[in-house]
């Protein structure tokens, strides 16, 4: 695996699945989960560059772990203009 344009390796999550870097700025991605409020329990993946702000929509677990679907969406996303 090569480094991104910023010299940072793509991150593998705890299951060993590598998430591609952000398609807009090249920074690594990270998983997150909303802890409080109306969206509590929602999972997402976001760019680690605070100036970029790209993230997936929230995905809630309904009997199955939402994270594999989010990883697939992040890694196979299409940029729409």
N, C-alpha and C positions, 0 to 999 in steps of 0.2 A: 504494500500500500504506500502510495506516495503522499508526501505532505501537501497540505493545501497551499494556496498562494501566500498565506501568512506563516508558513513553516510549522503549522500545528497539525499533528496527526489526527485523522478522524477518530472519534471516541467509540469504543466498544461498550455496550451497556453491560449490566450484570449477567445477562444471558449469553454474552459473547457476540451479539449482533452489532456490527459496525454501522453507525449512522453516518451518512454522508455529510460533508460540511454544508453550510448555508449556501444556497444557489446565488444569493445576491452579494454577499461580502466575503465568503470563504471561511468564516469562523466556524469552530466546532458547534455541534448541537448538543443539547442536554434535555433529559426528560424531567418533567415536573408534575406535581399534583396539587390541586387547589385544596387547602386545608379547612377554610372557613367560608361561611356565607352561603348564598343560594347555589353556587356552583361547586360546593364542597364535594370532593371525591372525583372531580373531573381530571382526567389526565391530558397532558399536552407535551409537545416537543417544541423547543424554541432555540433560536440562535443565541449564543453566549455573548455576542457583541451588543452591549446595551444601547448603542446608537442605531442598530439595525431594526430590532423589534419584530422580526419574522417569527411566526409560530403557526402550529397546526390549530385547527378548531378543537375545542374541548371534546373529549370522547369519554363517555361514561361506561363503566363495566356493568353489563346486564347479564350476569351468569358466566361470562368469560372475561379473561384478562384483556383490557383494552390496549395495553402497551404494544403487543405484536402488530396490531392493525395500524396503530400510529406510526410505528417504525417503518412499516411497509409504505404507508402514505408519504412519509417524509422522504424516504429513499427513492420513491418512484413518482414524485410530484412533477407536474407539468406547469410551467410558467405561462400564465395567460395575460395577455395585454389587452 
